[in-house]
Amino acid sequence: MAIKQELLDNLRKRREAASIGGGQERHDKRRDKGMLSARARLDLLFDSGTLQEWGQHVDHSCHDFGLEGKSLPCDGVVTGVGLVEGRSVGAFSQDATVGGGALGARHAKKICDAMDYAAECGMPFVAINDSGGARIQEAVDSLSGYGQVFYRNVMLSGCVPQIAVIAGNCAGGAAYSPALMDFLIMTRENANMFICGPQVIKAATGVDVTMAEIGGAEANGAVSGNVHFIADNDEHALAITRDLLSYLPSNNSQDPPHMPTADIAMDKDELMNALVPEDHKEALDMYAVIDRLVDQGRFLEVHKSFAPNIIVGFARVDGIVVGLIANQPQVKAGTLDIDASDKGARFIRFCNAFNIPLLTLVDVPGFLPGVAQERGGIIRHGAKMLFAYASATVPKITVITRKAYGGSYLAMCSRDLGADIVLAWPTAEIAVMGADGAVNVLYRRELADAEDKAARRKELVEEYRERFASPYMAASRGMITDVIEPSETRSIVSLALRNTLNKRLTRPPKKHGLIPL
């Protein structure tokens, strides 16, 4: 017996109502601003036609919470599971055309159900945020909904990758769910993220500020460091999401999606030698080194706008996924400051949680000196780098290109902090302090008695570099695995990664270490 046509018509009508959310007019207004619909965003995230939606028929049209007779299709959020390059990914996308995308009890339950499924099935989770915040009519139930989402963010942390896309409003308590996730991607236009808006700040402090100053993408990306990627628009944000997922395992029990090449390219890259400036005082461009080191020069930089004196991101070396951390001497001389330490430590912790090998490129003269740094807690923040590297059990390969002085040498994954292989270029200087400062301490009397102080200082600086800072001195004590030509870096790093991929290291049983927060 065939199913009755009216039943099919009813199903199709309900699906159509869910698909248009708050109505075509509202979608058109948003499209004119360059904003996609909640479903269009998921269509860009997932491989074509693979979204398996959950809760499409959830509707708050009942007589609850003063919403009598008002239909809220899908309760303002689309949830489900789909495929990204053939791998399962859970996601939700808030629909701001339906009640402003505000979160209520059923809205939250849909999100929590999807997160629970992602945790149980070991798949990454993507949250596309576009919401006016808590649904006021639901009072404490909406607050409870946020609490349940936050709790699941923490439960998923370190188990499956979590990515938040800020594609519209994300204000007040709503901002804490993205903050609890691993990576935040924010569109340059039409999106904002803040706790207190300009009016509240004005009322509380008397200070006039604009939304862009506190909640825009540039403020969250470059100033506060809340956001890891700034996208031009919705399409770009979802493209970044897919690219990011291509480097990550589905969960913490799997290895990253390595694609090792059949052969390791052992040829020397003479252009790498040419990147090293002859003058010790001329800054090396670490981006140029990275470009020649990784496959096809393809590097997905994370946190690019924040603390640019350190570079972090994902790449492949002969197909092996790596988390890359590098000092950038062209910004603040490559020193480690408060923000750089936080940025580096967080990235290291993520890579370790998801079995991603760490490749560290070192050219660091020290921690940034200054009253603001000391009073801001550079000791505590710098200790995060030490803790993150020392606690990491993934393969750790370090390449010292030039300067590596004092505590910053240790903080950039020295052998003593558990690096498996430490390579050094002949230009490397590994010492307690730089040559100029050291000469003032060690040879103060000689300099005072010299007739030609400038010439004598130059001689003593070279003597110090040879006696106390040479990479061969460190290698003679087993601190350096090998001294190599820059031109050999890619091939030797590739070989080192292959040799350490099966590394297994266990630590004393405990709940967790206490990183200096």
MILUM-964786 format. One record per residue (C-alpha): x, z, y; residue number from 1. Coordinates in steps of 0.25 Angstrom, whole numbers, plus 5000, padded with zeros to 4 digits. Layout:
<nodes>
[node [X Z Y] NUM] ...
</nodes>
This chain:
<nodes>
[node [5000 5000 5000] 1] [node [5006 4996 5014] 2] [node [5008 5006 5025] 3] [node [4997 5006 5035] 4] [node [5000 4997 5047] 5] [node [4996 5008 5057] 6] [node [5006 5018 5051] 7] [node [5017 5008 5054] 8] [node [5012 5005 5067] 9] [node [5012 5020 5071] 10] [node [5026 5021 5066] 11] [node [5031 5010 5074] 12] [node [5023 5015 5086] 13] [node [5030 5028 5085] 14] [node [5044 5022 5083] 15] [node [5042 5014 5096] 16] [node [5037 5026 5104] 17] [node [5050 5033 5099] 18] [node [5059 5021 5103] 19] [node [5054 5020 5117] 20] [node [5056 5035 5120] 21] [node [5051 5039 5134] 22] [node [5046 5024 5136] 23] [node [5052 5011 5140] 24] [node [5051 5014 5155] 25] [node [5061 5026 5154] 26] [node [5070 5018 5145] 27] [node [5070 5007 5155] 28] [node [5074 5016 5166] 29] [node [5086 5022 5158] 30] [node [5090 5008 5154] 31] [node [5091 5004 5169] 32] [node [5101 5015 5170] 33] [node [5109 5010 5159] 34] [node [5104 5021 5149] 35] [node [5100 5017 5135] 36] [node [5089 5023 5127] 37] [node [5091 5034 5117] 38] [node [5089 5024 5105] 39] [node [5097 5013 5111] 40] [node [5109 5023 5112] 41] [node [5108 5026 5097] 42] [node [5107 5012 5094] 43] [node [5120 5010 5101] 44] [node [5126 5022 5094] 45] [node [5122 5018 5080] 46] [node [5124 5005 5072] 47] [node [5113 4996 5074] 48] [node [5100 5000 5067] 49] [node [5106 5013 5060] 50] [node [5099 5024 5068] 51] [node [5090 5032 5059] 52] [node [5082 5040 5069] 53] [node [5077 5054 5066] 54] [node [5065 5061 5073] 55] [node [5059 5048 5080] 56] [node [5045 5054 5079] 57] [node [5048 5067 5085] 58] [node [5040 5068 5098] 59] [node [5036 5080 5107] 60] [node [5022 5075 5110] 61] [node [5017 5088 5104] 62] [node [5011 5099 5113] 63] [node [5024 5107 5113] 64] [node [5031 5113 5125] 65] [node [5022 5107 5136] 66] [node [5025 5092 5132] 67] [node [5010 5090 5128] 68] [node [5007 5075 5126] 69] [node [5021 5071 5130] 70] [node [5028 5062 5120] 71] [node [5043 5063 5118] 72] [node [5047 5052 5108] 73] [node [5058 5057 5099] 74] [node [5058 5070 5107] 75] [node [5068 5063 5116] 76] [node [5079 5061 5106] 77] [node [5083 5050 5096] 78] [node [5090 5056 5084] 79] [node [5096 5050 5071] 80] [node [5107 5044 5063] 81] [node [5114 5031 5063] 82] [node [5126 5024 5060] 83] [node [5139 5021 5069] 84] [node [5148 5011 5062] 85] [node [5141 5014 5049] 86] [node [5143 5030 5050] 87] [node [5131 5039 5052] 88] [node [5130 5046 5065] 89] [node [5119 5056 5070] 90] [node [5114 5055 5084] 91] [node [5103 5058 5094] 92] [node [5100 5051 5107] 93] [node [5091 5058 5118] 94] [node [5080 5050 5124] 95] [node [5079 5053 5139] 96] [node [5067 5045 5141] 97] [node [5059 5055 5132] 98] [node [5058 5068 5140] 99] [node [5071 5066 5146] 100] [node [5078 5068 5133] 101] [node [5076 5083 5134] 102] [node [5079 5091 5122] 103] [node [5067 5099 5116] 104] [node [5066 5106 5102] 105] [node [5063 5093 5094] 106] [node [5073 5085 5102] 107] [node [5083 5095 5098] 108] [node [5079 5095 5083] 109] [node [5080 5080 5082] 110] [node [5095 5082 5087] 111] [node [5098 5094 5078] 112] [node [5092 5087 5066] 113] [node [5101 5075 5069] 114] [node [5113 5084 5071] 115] [node [5111 5091 5058] 116] [node [5110 5078 5051] 117] [node [5123 5074 5057] 118] [node [5130 5087 5052] 119] [node [5124 5086 5038] 120] [node [5128 5072 5036] 121] [node [5141 5072 5043] 122] [node [5139 5062 5054] 123] [node [5143 5061 5069] 124] [node [5132 5065 5079] 125] [node [5130 5058 5092] 126] [node [5121 5064 5103] 127] [node [5116 5055 5114] 128] [node [5112 5064 5126] 129] [node [5102 5060 5136] 130] [node [5093 5072 5139] 131] [node [5087 5080 5151] 132] [node [5090 5093 5143] 133] [node [5081 5103 5137] 134] [node [5066 5100 5137] 135] [node [5061 5111 5146] 136] [node [5047 5111 5140] 137] [node [5053 5116 5127] 138] [node [5060 5128 5133] 139] [node [5069 5136 5124] 140] [node [5066 5126 5112] 141] [node [5074 5115 5120] 142] [node [5085 5125 5122] 143] [node [5085 5129 5107] 144] [node [5086 5114 5104] 145] [node [5099 5113 5112] 146] [node [5104 5125 5105] 147] [node [5101 5118 5092] 148] [node [5108 5106 5096] 149] [node [5121 5113 5101] 150] [node [5121 5121 5088] 151] [node [5122 5108 5080] 152] [node [5132 5102 5089] 153] [node [5141 5114 5085] 154] [node [5138 5113 5071] 155] [node [5141 5098 5071] 156] [node [5154 5100 5079] 157] [node [5166 5097 5070] 158] [node [5157 5092 5059] 159] [node [5153 5079 5064] 160] [node [5157 5072 5077] 161] [node [5147 5074 5089] 162] [node [5146 5064 5100] 163] [node [5137 5066 5113] 164] [node [5133 5054 5122] 165] [node [5129 5058 5136] 166] [node [5120 5047 5140] 167] [node [5110 5053 5150] 168] [node [5107 5067 5154] 169] [node [5114 5079 5147] 170] [node [5112 5091 5155] 171] [node [5112 5106 5154] 172] [node [5112 5112 5139] 173] [node [5111 5097 5134] 174] [node [5125 5095 5138] 175] [node [5130 5105 5128] 176] [node [5127 5097 5115] 177] [node [5136 5086 5120] 178] [node [5146 5096 5124] 179] [node [5146 5102 5110] 180] [node [5149 5088 5104] 181] [node [5162 5081 5101] 182] [node [5162 5069 5111] 183] [node [5153 5066 5123] 184] [node [5151 5052 5129] 185] [node [5144 5051 5142] 186] [node [5139 5039 5150] 187] [node [5144 5037 5163] 188] [node [5131 5034 5170] 189] [node [5117 5041 5167] 190] [node [5123 5053 5160] 191] [node [5126 5067 5164] 192] [node [5130 5080 5157] 193] [node [5130 5093 5164] 194] [node [5125 5108 5163] 195] [node [5121 5110 5177] 196] [node [5116 5098 5186] 197] [node [5120 5096 5201] 198] [node [5107 5104 5206] 199] [node [5110 5116 5197] 200] [node [5124 5116 5202] 201] [node [5120 5115 5216] 202] [node [5110 5126 5215] 203] [node [5120 5136 5207] 204] [node [5133 5133 5215] 205] [node [5129 5125 5227] 206] [node [5138 5114 5224] 207] [node [5133 5099 5225] 208] [node [5137 5090 5213] 209] [node [5133 5077 5208] 210] [node [5129 5074 5194] 211] [node [5141 5065 5192] 212] [node [5150 5077 5196] 213] [node [5145 5086 5185] 214] [node [5138 5078 5174] 215] [node [5142 5064 5175] 216] [node [5151 5057 5165] 217] [node [5164 5057 5173] 218] [node [5162 5072 5176] 219] [node [5160 5075 5161] 220] [node [5171 5066 5157] 221] [node [5182 5068 5166] 222] [node [5180 5082 5172] 223] [node [5173 5091 5163] 224] [node [5177 5083 5150] 225] [node [5164 5085 5144] 226] [node [5163 5070 5140] 227] [node [5172 5063 5131] 228] [node [5168 5048 5134] 229] [node [5162 5042 5147] 230] [node [5153 5030 5143] 231] [node [5149 5019 5153] 232] [node [5135 5018 5147] 233] [node [5126 5021 5135] 234] [node [5132 5010 5127] 235] [node [5146 5014 5130] 236] [node [5143 5028 5126] 237] [node [5138 5024 5113] 238] [node [5149 5014 5110] 239] [node [5159 5026 5113] 240] [node [5151 5034 5103] 241] [node [5152 5024 5092] 242] [node [5167 5022 5095] 243] [node [5170 5037 5095] 244] [node [5163 5038 5081] 245] [node [5172 5028 5075] 246] [node [5183 5037 5076] 247] [node [5176 5050 5071] 248] [node [5173 5054 5056] 249] [node [5158 5057 5053] 250] [node [5161 5071 5051] 251] [node [5172 5082 5049] 252] [node [5174 5079 5034] 253] [node [5177 5065 5036] 254] [node [5189 5058 5041] 255] [node [5188 5049 5054] 256] [node [5185 5034 5051] 257] [node [5200 5030 5049] 258] [node [5202 5015 5047] 259] [node [5217 5015 5043] 260] [node [5223 5002 5043] 261] [node [5229 4996 5030] 262] [node [5243 4996 5036] 263] [node [5250 5004 5047] 264] [node [5256 4996 5058] 265] [node [5271 5001 5058] 266] [node [5276 4991 5068] 267] [node [5282 4997 5081] 268] [node [5275 4996 5094] 269] [node [5286 4993 5104] 270] [node [5276 4994 5115] 271] [node [5274 5009 5113] 272] [node [5289 5011 5116] 273] [node [5286 5004 5129] 274] [node [5275 5014 5133] 275] [node [5285 5025 5135] 276] [node [5290 5026 5149] 277] [node [5305 5027 5151] 278] [node [5304 5038 5162] 279] [node [5301 5052 5156] 280] [node [5292 5054 5169] 281] [node [5283 5042 5167] 282] [node [5270 5045 5160] 283] [node [5267 5038 5147] 284] [node [5253 5032 5146] 285] [node [5247 5038 5133] 286] [node [5236 5028 5133] 287] [node [5246 5017 5131] 288] [node [5252 5024 5119] 289] [node [5238 5026 5113] 290] [node [5235 5012 5115] 291] [node [5247 5007 5107] 292] [node [5245 5019 5096] 293] [node [5231 5017 5092] 294] [node [5224 5005 5085] 295] [node [5220 4994 5095] 296] [node [5223 5003 5106] 297] [node [5209 5009 5104] 298] [node [5207 5023 5108] 299] [node [5194 5030 5110] 300] [node [5198 5040 5121] 301] [node [5190 5053 5122] 302] [node [5189 5061 5135] 303] [node [5196 5050 5143] 304] [node [5191 5055 5156] 305] [node [5195 5070 5154] 306] [node [5209 5076 5154] 307] [node [5216 5062 5154] 308] [node [5229 5069 5152] 309] [node [5226 5069 5137] 310] [node [5220 5058 5129] 311] [node [5211 5060 5117] 312] [node [5204 5050 5109] 313] [node [5202 5042 5096] 314] [node [5209 5030 5090] 315] [node [5215 5024 5077] 316] [node [5229 5022 5073] 317] [node [5230 5012 5062] 318] [node [5215 5015 5059] 319] [node [5217 5030 5058] 320] [node [5208 5038 5068] 321] [node [5215 5048 5077] 322] [node [5212 5057 5088] 323] [node [5222 5055 5099] 324] [node [5227 5065 5109] 325] [node [5237 5061 5119] 326] [node [5243 5066 5132] 327] [node [5242 5056 5144] 328] [node [5254 5058 5153] 329] [node [5248 5049 5164] 330] [node [5238 5060 5167] 331] [node [5243 5074 5171] 332] [node [5256 5070 5164] 333] [node [5249 5072 5151] 334] [node [5249 5087 5152] 335] [node [5239 5096 5145] 336] [node [5229 5103 5154] 337] [node [5216 5110 5152] 338] [node [5207 5098 5150] 339] [node [5217 5090 5142] 340] [node [5219 5102 5132] 341] [node [5203 5103 5131] 342] [node [5202 5088 5129] 343] [node [5213 5087 5119] 344] [node [5209 5100 5111] 345] [node [5195 5095 5109] 346] [node [5198 5082 5104] 347] [node [5208 5087 5094] 348] [node [5198 5097 5089] 349] [node [5188 5085 5087] 350] [node [5198 5077 5080] 351] [node [5202 5088 5071] 352] [node [5187 5091 5067] 353] [node [5185 5077 5063] 354] [node [5198 5074 5055] 355] [node [5204 5065 5066] 356] [node [5219 5064 5066] 357] [node [5226 5068 5079] 358] [node [5236 5059 5086] 359] [node [5243 5066 5098] 360] [node [5251 5059 5108] 361] [node [5260 5068 5116] 362] [node [5266 5067 5130] 363] [node [5263 5080 5137] 364] [node [5272 5088 5147] 365] [node [5264 5101 5146] 366] [node [5251 5108 5150] 367] [node [5247 5105 5164] 368] [node [5252 5116 5173] 369] [node [5244 5122 5185] 370] [node [5236 5134 5189] 371] [node [5223 5127 5186] 372] [node [5227 5124 5172] 373] [node [5232 5138 5170] 374] [node [5220 5145 5176] 375] [node [5211 5135 5169] 376] [node [5216 5140 5155] 377] [node [5226 5129 5151] 378] [node [5232 5139 5141] 379] [node [5218 5140 5134] 380] [node [5215 5125 5135] 381] [node [5229 5121 5131] 382] [node [5228 5130 5119] 383] [node [5216 5121 5114] 384] [node [5226 5110 5112] 385] [node [5235 5118 5103] 386] [node [5223 5124 5095] 387] [node [5217 5110 5093] 388] [node [5229 5104 5088] 389] [node [5234 5116 5080] 390] [node [5220 5117 5073] 391] [node [5219 5102 5070] 392] [node [5221 5099 5055] 393] [node [5220 5083 5056] 394] [node [5232 5074 5056] 395] [node [5240 5077 5069] 396] [node [5250 5066 5074] 397] [node [5257 5069 5087] 398] [node [5266 5059 5095] 399] [node [5275 5065 5106] 400] [node [5277 5053 5116] 401] [node [5285 5060 5127] 402] [node [5283 5074 5133] 403] [node [5278 5086 5124] 404] [node [5282 5099 5132] 405] [node [5279 5113 5129] 406] [node [5265 5118 5124] 407] [node [5259 5104 5127] 408] [node [5268 5099 5116] 409] [node [5262 5109 5106] 410] [node [5248 5106 5112] 411] [node [5249 5091 5109] 412] [node [5250 5093 5094] 413] [node [5264 5097 5090] 414] [node [5269 5099 5076] 415] [node [5268 5114 5078] 416] [node [5253 5112 5081] 417] [node [5251 5104 5068] 418] [node [5254 5090 5071] 419] [node [5257 5083 5058] 420] [node [5266 5072 5064] 421] [node [5273 5073 5077] 422] [node [5280 5060 5082] 423] [node [5288 5059 5095] 424] [node [5293 5047 5103] 425] [node [5308 5048 5107] 426] [node [5303 5050 5121] 427] [node [5296 5063 5117] 428] [node [5300 5076 5124] 429] [node [5296 5089 5117] 430] [node [5300 5102 5124] 431] [node [5296 5115 5130] 432] [node [5296 5108 5144] 433] [node [5299 5095 5151] 434] [node [5314 5092 5153] 435] [node [5313 5094 5169] 436] [node [5308 5108 5168] 437] [node [5316 5111 5156] 438] [node [5329 5107 5163] 439] [node [5326 5117 5175] 440] [node [5325 5128 5165] 441] [node [5336 5125 5155] 442] [node [5346 5119 5165] 443] [node [5343 5126 5178] 444] [node [5358 5131 5180] 445] [node [5364 5118 5176] 446] [node [5355 5111 5186] 447] [node [5358 5121 5197] 448] [node [5373 5118 5195] 449] [node [5372 5103 5194] 450] [node [5378 5095 5206] 451] [node [5368 5083 5203] 452] [node [5356 5091 5199] 453] [node [5347 5078 5197] 454] [node [5357 5071 5188] 455] [node [5359 5084 5180] 456] [node [5344 5087 5179] 457] [node [5343 5073 5173] 458] [node [5354 5075 5163] 459] [node [5348 5089 5159] 460] [node [5334 5083 5158] 461] [node [5339 5073 5148] 462] [node [5347 5083 5140] 463] [node [5334 5092 5139] 464] [node [5326 5081 5134] 465] [node [5337 5078 5123] 466] [node [5339 5092 5119] 467] [node [5326 5099 5120] 468] [node [5315 5088 5121] 469] [node [5319 5077 5112] 470] [node [5309 5073 5101] 471] [node [5321 5074 5091] 472] [node [5323 5088 5094] 473] [node [5308 5091 5090] 474] [node [5310 5082 5078] 475] [node [5322 5089 5074] 476] [node [5314 5102 5073] 477] [node [5302 5095 5065] 478] [node [5293 5095 5077] 479] [node [5292 5080 5078] 480] [node [5290 5072 5065] 481] [node [5297 5060 5070] 482] [node [5302 5053 5083] 483] [node [5297 5039 5084] 484] [node [5297 5027 5093] 485] [node [5284 5025 5101] 486] [node [5283 5011 5095] 487] [node [5282 5018 5081] 488] [node [5270 5028 5085] 489] [node [5258 5020 5080] 490] [node [5264 5017 5067] 491] [node [5269 5031 5064] 492] [node [5257 5038 5069] 493] [node [5248 5029 5060] 494] [node [5257 5033 5048] 495] [node [5256 5047 5052] 496] [node [5241 5047 5053] 497] [node [5240 5040 5039] 498] [node [5249 5051 5033] 499] [node [5241 5063 5039] 500] [node [5227 5058 5037] 501] [node [5226 5066 5024] 502] [node [5230 5079 5031] 503] [node [5223 5091 5026] 504] [node [5225 5105 5033] 505] [node [5218 5117 5032] 506] [node [5218 5129 5041] 507] [node [5215 5144 5038] 508] [node [5200 5147 5036] 509] [node [5193 5151 5048] 510] [node [5180 5148 5056] 511] [node [5188 5141 5067] 512] [node [5200 5143 5076] 513] [node [5198 5148 5091] 514] [node [5202 5137 5100] 515] [node [5205 5142 5114] 516] [node [5192 5138 5121] 517] 
</nodes>
